[in-house]
Structure formats: C-alpha cells, structure tokens
Amino acid sequence: TPLGAEAILDKTVDPRFNSDLMRPSMAQSFTENATGEVFTVVVNHLKSKSCSGATGADADQGDGQGCWNPTRTAAAEALADWIATRPTGVVDDDALLVGDFNSYAKEDPIDVLVEAGFVDLAASLIGPDAYSYVFDGQWGYLDYALASPSLAAQVTGAAEYHINADEPAVLDYNTNFKTASQQDTLYAPDEFRTSDHDPVLVGLALNGLPGSTVSATPSRLWPPNHKYRTVDVTARSAAGVPLTVTIVSVTSSEPDCGGDFSEFCNDIVQVDDDTLQLRSERYAEAGRTYTIVVTVSDDTQTVFETLTVRVAQR
C-alpha cells in the first residue's frame, strides 16, 4: 500500500539534476500489508550516452563512459543527497533505486551511489555475467536495483528477467521499416521484446522493528591512512521504545594483513557490544567495505540487521 507522499527530483529541487536532459526521478514509499514493514522505491532514467548536443566535459572523453557522463554523475550525487532527506516524508532507511541509469557498473555515476552506501544487487548477487542490454554486440547492464544498506540485508535474491535483450530487434515494439503485413505477422501478445532493456526482479523478506533505525557512525572512513577509526552502532525507535543493539560479526571485503601494508594487521577490533575500531585502509582503488551484522532487540523481539562502513575510493 502506498505510504506518504509521492516525491519528484528535478532541477527545481536540485540544480545538479538537469531534468531538461533526463526524466525526473520519482520516489514512493510503501507498506507491506502482511507485516507493516516500510520501504521506498525510487524510479530513475538518467541521460543517455548518445552524443547529440554534447559539448565540453559532456563530450566523449574516450574513457569508455560515452557522452554526458558529468551530467549523469551530478544527477547521481543529487539523487544520493535527496534520498537522505527522506523526500516522501516516511522515516525509514529502506530504499531501492531502480531504473535505467545509462551507466555501466564501474562508471562514475554508479561509483557515486555505491560510495553513498547503496548495494548494486546485480553485482553482488548475479555477478560478472550480469547483463540487461545489448549494444552493437556488446553485453552489459545499464538497469539497476541499488539497495540501501538496511534494505540490502532483507534482499532474498535478484535476477535480470531476460525477456528483451535476448530477443531479435525485429520483434520489438518499433514499427519502423516494417510493412503492415510484417507488423501483423511478427506481433505476438506476450512479454517478449516489449523493450530493448531487461527488467530487474528483486526478492524481499522485510523484517526489522517497525519505526526503528539502525546505523553505523561514521559509515565512510577517510582518509585511508592506516589509522583506527572508532565506529559506533546505534539503534533508535521513532516511538521512543528502548532498543538494544549488539554486534554479532564484522567482515571485510579485503584481507587482514594483505597487500603492500602487511605491517598493519588486526584491522577489526571490537571494543564492546556496540563499538568497533576499524582501520581506515584499502588495498584496491575500488575501496573497501566492512560489513557489520547486529541484532536489535526491544521487549518483544530480536531481529538481525546488516550495516556497511566504506573506506572510500576517493
């Protein structure tokens, strides 16, 4: 059931989001009827890679990201900041960004959103063979489901529904260069080639304590100077119900005592039930992610939550 107000991000909300060149992003929160759990979906369609009208920094820089990359990157920055304001008026951190971002997984706009804490579900759950689009015989994905850290812990699976990218273009919705007879012969009342992009399916098993927010502070470590940073895990209830948070486990996307910094070991130190010391260190340019699993309890139930802390790429 829809909850709160529909919200629109365009250039009037944030001038970094140039809605003269791309569709506005739309956010809507929902309540799952069976559990009362809440999450927010944000639908997006960023500027295409087509070079028509592109000048200056928006022209093709020869880095593989096509035209309009700065425009898409600025829009991604605006989107991340906008979601943090909870534009639908619903106080809940569970958010899912979906749609055609016109950016492949290692490009700047996606890096911005990953740096902001969103989890690329295609990358994490499908892996390097993920694709949703074919262009000139090259396969990749421009279509995303990016989950906030709190929602990522409640995702049961993700898949690209290959009803479009696998199909020949002659079957698609375009009538260009088709005779009336061909349009009639090739048309079929099914789901195939209804677009040139594949949709992304996401499974959710929503949990958590209603109205509670769990966070790790800080969630971004910078600079990567090999020093410990204290990270506090907190849980709060909008209703004022006392909550207890306990760290269960902490893992890292990079090895302890690895890379060129083998003299810096014991990157994860648990101080007490809700406090850690994490080393601000990364070996790869892509950054490092610490994943923290905690339990959150009130007087009636205990649930698991997953948080992330990033050692930033830049």
Buried (B, 14 or more C-beta within 10 A) or exposed (E): EEBBEEBBBBBEBBEBBBBEBBBBBBBBBBBEEEEEBBBBBBBBBBBBBEEEEBEEEBBBEEEEBBBBBBBBBBBBBBBBBBBEEBBBEBEBBBBBBBBBBBBBBEBBBBBBBBBBBBBBBBBEBBEEEBBBBBEEEEEBBBBBBBBBBBBBBBBEEBBBEEBBBEBEEEBBEEEEEBEEEEEEEBEEEEEEBBBBBBBBEBEBEBBBBBBBBBBBEBBBBEEBEEEBBEBEBBBBBEEEBEBEBBBEEBEBBBEEEBEEBEEBEEBBEBEEEBBBBBBBBBBEEEBBBBBBBBBBBBEEEEBEBBBBBBBBBE
